[in-house]
Amino acid sequence: MTRILLAVASLSLAAAAGADELPHEWHLAGQIKTCADGPIHRTFTLTAHDQIEPIGMSFRADQMEFTGAGRPPVLEACVGDTVTLLVENADKMAHGIDSHAFFIAPEHFGPVDAGGSLSYTGVMTVPGAFMFHCASGPVTDVHIKSGMVGEMVVYPRTGLRPAKEIAIVQGGFWGDPDSNGLVSPDTTRIMHNDPWAIAFNGRLEHETVHVRTHELIRVYFVNAGPGASSVHVMGTMLERFYPSGNPENVERDVQTGLVPAGGGASFELRLPEPGMYMLVDHDNLRFVPLGMAIPLMAE
């Protein structure tokens, strides 16, 4: 265990040293600020395109992505809000968007041809941590595994305890790096569910989350797959675990929480004493050397 913690701590230091090449990771407005004004109409505009992105450890990835809401994209709304999703397709192929937070006929999801746009609107009625992803007919799986995923957090309007709130999207990279460290999607790996690496937030290096000892941390987590994620924080338990991120679905004092592929969860925890704690997927510890751990520092 000590060797694992030291290895991941060194990865965190490497991330800090190369922080100028990766965008800021923790960008939630949070439940209190997002829900302060009562039900409103929110429009989220996302652009679909292809881009080469740094992912840390001197690697880059050739990604399809939605941009306009951070990387990975995270959208925030509250129960009662009316939400419009607008996708502008700046790529050379068809794309769409399927948000699991909507009750709506799937024909609205697309696809839409290159140069086009699509939008749809709905009222948020269920709180949770919801996956959204490209919807492009028979190639949807390829586009998801090429990076076209994000998270939509729908907060309950009341009832949450004040907390340090962060969002995590779990996904993978599906090709072997070339001699220049460029990872491009490999259809053979994609079809066999055989990622080169599984990662949090589309990167191999992570900023440290700094909190006070015993401060409540709330994580909104989406798993793009493949397979279930076995979320665990070394050195503590998940005080409350909410399947799908809905506060009505509460489990207490959970050592490891299961998040299915295409699903989400939220969970709350505290760090009992000063030190470094690691959030990991216990079923994918083989990817810890590639940075699959979120460092949580209690001070």
Secondary structure, DSSP 8 states (H G I E B T S, - for coil): -HHHHHHHHHHHHHHHHTGGGS--S-----HHHHTTT-S-EEEEEEEEEEEEEEEETTEEEEEEEEESSTTTTEEEEETT-EEEEEEEE-SSS-B--EETT--S-GGGG--B-TT-EEEEEEE--S-EEEEEE---GGGHHHHHHTT-EEEEEEE-SS-----EEEEEEEEEE-S---TTSEE---HHHHHTT--SEEEETTBS----EEE-TT--EEEEEEE-SSS-EEEEETTS-EEEEEETT-TTS-EEEESSEEE-TTEEEEEEE---SSEEEEEEEGGGGGGGGGT--EEEEE-
